Each structure stands twice: as C-alpha cells, then as structure tokens.
Amino acid sequence: MKILIIGANGQLGSDCCSLFANKNETVGCDFPQVDIGNQSSIDGYLQEVQPDTIINCAAYTAVDGCESELDLSWKVNAEGPKFIAQAADRLGARLIHISTDYVFDGNKPAPEAYLESDGPNPLSQYGRSKLAGERAVIKYAPNHIILRTAWLYSSTGPNFLKTMLKLAITAPEREMKVVDDQYGSLTWSYNLASQIEKLISSDITGIAHTTSEGYSSWYGAARYFLDAMEVPYSMRPCTTAEYPTPAHRPANSILENKVLKDLQLNVFGNWQDHLDNFVEKHRDELLTEAMKEP
C-alpha cells in the first residue's frame, strides 16, 4: 500500500511519517512542494504519486490569524480539502482528513462531550473554514473518513505545552495567566497517528472523533505538564474574559470517540497517561529546545 501524507512537516504529519515508514510505502509532502490551495498543484502531484491512501494533515491552524487572513484560511482549510477529495476520487484512493473541535460552538455544559451526531455550529473563521473542508470531503470523496481531534501536541513544531515550558524556563518567577474555564482533552499526535494506522485498512466512512480520554482546563493541563517536567513555575488561573483573543474559542472542546468505541477501534487512553509517556520519551529534547535563545 502506498500512503501519501500531506502536511508531513507538521505535528501529526511528522508522527505519521515516522510511524508508517517501516510498514508501508510512505510518501510525505508539504508546502511549497505541494500547494493544496492550488488545484493544478494537487492534481499533478497526486497523479505522479498514485497513492492508495491519502492522509491530509495540512491546515491553516493559526486560529487568531484566520480572523484576519480569511482568504488564506479558506484557501487552505476549505478549497484544499475539496481539491484533494476530487483528486482522491479520480484515483480511487481512500482519504483520511483531519478536522477539529472548532466546528462546534462549545456551548454544551462541561463535562458533557460532543458526539459525532451533534450538529456543528462554528463560531470562528477557523471553525467555519474547517467545516467547509469537511463538507467538501463528504461531497467529493465517497471513500473518506474525517477525524476530528483537539488540543494536539507533540515534540515537533509549536504548541501550547511547548509555549508553557518556554515561559517557565525563561522566567520561572513571572506569573503566567492561563485560562481555566475552557475544557478539552490534550491529545498527543503520536496517539492520533496510531489511531490513523488502525483505520487505514478499515472500510469505515464518515466522521469519527479522535481525542484522549478524560478532560481538563488549559490551566489544569499546563500545571500537570510542568509538574511532570519537574520545572519551577508561577501560574494563576484566569477566565476567558480576562484573556481576550481575536477568535472565539469553544468553552467546551470535549469530544467523545463514540463511533470508534462502538466499532471497538478506539486506541486512546487517559490524557494524563499519554502525557506521562510523552514526557518520559521527550523530556530532554523539550528542555533543550526551551532553553535555546529565541
């Protein structure tokens, strides 16, 4: 089986490339080698590679940036999946597309989780553009599965945990304000890559949620991580109102992996256990990176 990973340089794409490389013929690509917002670029590259399975990890994920860079966010998050889906259908390839909790408004009272059957209602441009991408995949690629995930982290690229670690290492005495009224499940991209590997050979289609079990606030997650990293820090909880951002973020991003659990395909465990494993594996390299000058 030939697997094409689009967005191979990102958090999830990197883990997919590493995990799949020894078991399948795996090809990774990223911008500018391929521009998913350009139909001729996608068509030409996919025609050349002839993949059996396409994993689209590429996205414009700067949530606040999407509010001001509308054209770019819609080009990457909506038009891109459409072009990939159309090309996948022509090739007869299976498409695994990565989406987000931001398709929901987050208005369910925590800890009530969102199910795949719940209706989307995005409140940000990021969420709207990602929902448009989901709908394009459904429309143009019959052999698809859309995986919604949330609060992704890895040892590669920027993410919330690495930002917290950098701040703590740089000035452990400086008090950090971290939002304590938004809830979700920290999800290690390696675990998501493992879930994708399990789904590649399956024949299920549609939408599935793919996050770690359990939940926390951003504040709770940050404290747990920094404690596990054994670094000093100063932190206090704050409300969303105290930490305004251009994009509206869901207050509740807790997703239930109901579809995969019903099919006995869910590989995810508790978020704390996954985070403990992540720290055990990557602690030294995380500290080395955090201690580098900007």
QUILIN-V789215 format. One record per residue. N is the residue number from 0. RES is the residue in one small letter. D_FIRST is the distance of its C-alpha to the first C-alpha in Angstrom with 1 decimal. Layout:
n->(N	N)
res->(RES	RES)
d_first->(D_FIRST	D_FIRST)
This chain:
n->(0	1	2	3	4	5	6	7	8	9	10	11	12	13	14	15	16	17	18	19	20	21	22	23	24	25	26	27	28	29	30	31	32	33	34	35	36	37	38	39	40	41	42	43	44	45	46	47	48	49	50	51	52	53	54	55	56	57	58	59	60	61	62	63	64	65	66	67	68	69	70	71	72	73	74	75	76	77	78	79	80	81	82	83	84	85	86	87	88	89	90	91	92	93	94	95	96	97	98	99	100	101	102	103	104	105	106	107	108	109	110	111	112	113	114	115	116	117	118	119	120	121	122	123	124	125	126	127	128	129	130	131	132	133	134	135	136	137	138	139	140	141	142	143	144	145	146	147	148	149	150	151	152	153	154	155	156	157	158	159	160	161	162	163	164	165	166	167	168	169	170	171	172	173	174	175	176	177	178	179	180	181	182	183	184	185	186	187	188	189	190	191	192	193	194	195	196	197	198	199	200	201	202	203	204	205	206	207	208	209	210	211	212	213	214	215	216	217	218	219	220	221	222	223	224	225	226	227	228	229	230	231	232	233	234	235	236	237	238	239	240	241	242	243	244	245	246	247	248	249	250	251	252	253	254	255	256	257	258	259	260	261	262	263	264	265	266	267	268	269	270	271	272	273	274	275	276	277	278	279	280	281	282	283	284	285	286	287	288	289	290	291	292	293)
res->(m	k	i	l	i	i	g	a	n	g	q	l	g	s	d	c	c	s	l	f	a	n	k	n	e	t	v	g	c	d	f	p	q	v	d	i	g	n	q	s	s	i	d	g	y	l	q	e	v	q	p	d	t	i	i	n	c	a	a	y	t	a	v	d	g	c	e	s	e	l	d	l	s	w	k	v	n	a	e	g	p	k	f	i	a	q	a	a	d	r	l	g	a	r	l	i	h	i	s	t	d	y	v	f	d	g	n	k	p	a	p	e	a	y	l	e	s	d	g	p	n	p	l	s	q	y	g	r	s	k	l	a	g	e	r	a	v	i	k	y	a	p	n	h	i	i	l	r	t	a	w	l	y	s	s	t	g	p	n	f	l	k	t	m	l	k	l	a	i	t	a	p	e	r	e	m	k	v	v	d	d	q	y	g	s	l	t	w	s	y	n	l	a	s	q	i	e	k	l	i	s	s	d	i	t	g	i	a	h	t	t	s	e	g	y	s	s	w	y	g	a	a	r	y	f	l	d	a	m	e	v	p	y	s	m	r	p	c	t	t	a	e	y	p	t	p	a	h	r	p	a	n	s	i	l	e	n	k	v	l	k	d	l	q	l	n	v	f	g	n	w	q	d	h	l	d	n	f	v	e	k	h	r	d	e	l	l	t	e	a	m	k	e	p)
d_first->(0.0	3.8	6.4	9.9	12.8	16.1	19.1	17.7	21.3	22.5	23.0	19.9	17.7	18.9	18.2	14.7	14.1	16.0	14.5	10.7	11.4	11.9	9.2	5.9	6.2	8.4	11.0	14.1	17.0	20.4	23.8	25.3	22.4	21.4	24.0	22.5	26.1	26.2	24.6	24.7	23.0	20.0	19.9	20.1	17.5	14.8	15.9	15.5	12.0	10.5	7.9	6.1	7.7	10.9	13.0	16.5	18.7	21.1	24.6	28.3	29.3	32.9	34.4	38.0	37.0	35.5	39.1	40.4	37.4	36.7	35.4	32.8	31.7	31.3	29.6	26.8	26.7	27.4	26.9	23.7	21.8	23.4	22.1	18.6	18.8	20.3	17.7	14.8	16.8	17.4	13.8	13.0	10.6	11.1	13.5	14.5	17.9	20.2	23.9	27.1	30.2	32.3	31.8	34.5	38.1	38.5	41.7	41.0	43.2	41.4	40.1	39.2	35.4	33.7	31.6	28.8	31.5	34.0	34.8	33.9	36.8	35.9	38.9	37.5	36.1	32.9	32.6	33.5	31.0	28.1	29.3	29.3	25.7	24.8	26.8	25.1	21.6	23.1	24.9	22.3	18.8	19.2	15.7	16.4	17.5	20.1	20.7	24.3	25.2	28.4	30.3	27.2	28.0	26.4	27.7	26.3	28.3	31.2	31.7	34.6	34.7	34.8	37.5	39.6	39.2	40.3	43.3	44.3	44.1	45.9	48.8	48.7	52.2	51.3	50.8	47.5	47.5	44.4	43.9	44.6	44.4	40.7	38.5	34.7	32.2	31.1	27.3	25.5	22.4	20.9	21.4	19.9	16.7	16.8	17.3	14.4	12.1	13.9	13.5	9.8	9.6	13.1	14.6	17.5	18.7	21.6	23.0	22.9	24.9	23.5	26.3	28.0	30.8	34.4	35.9	38.4	40.1	39.2	42.4	41.5	38.0	39.5	42.2	39.8	37.6	40.5	42.2	39.1	39.1	42.8	44.0	47.3	47.3	49.5	48.2	49.6	48.1	48.7	48.2	46.0	49.3	50.2	47.0	46.6	43.6	42.9	40.1	40.8	38.7	38.1	40.6	38.2	34.5	33.9	30.9	30.4	26.9	28.2	25.2	23.0	26.0	26.8	23.4	23.7	20.6	22.6	22.1	24.9	28.2	31.4	31.4	34.1	32.1	29.1	31.4	33.2	30.0	29.2	32.7	32.7	29.6	30.5	34.3	35.3	33.1	34.0	37.7	37.4	35.8	38.4	41.3	40.5	42.8	41.5)
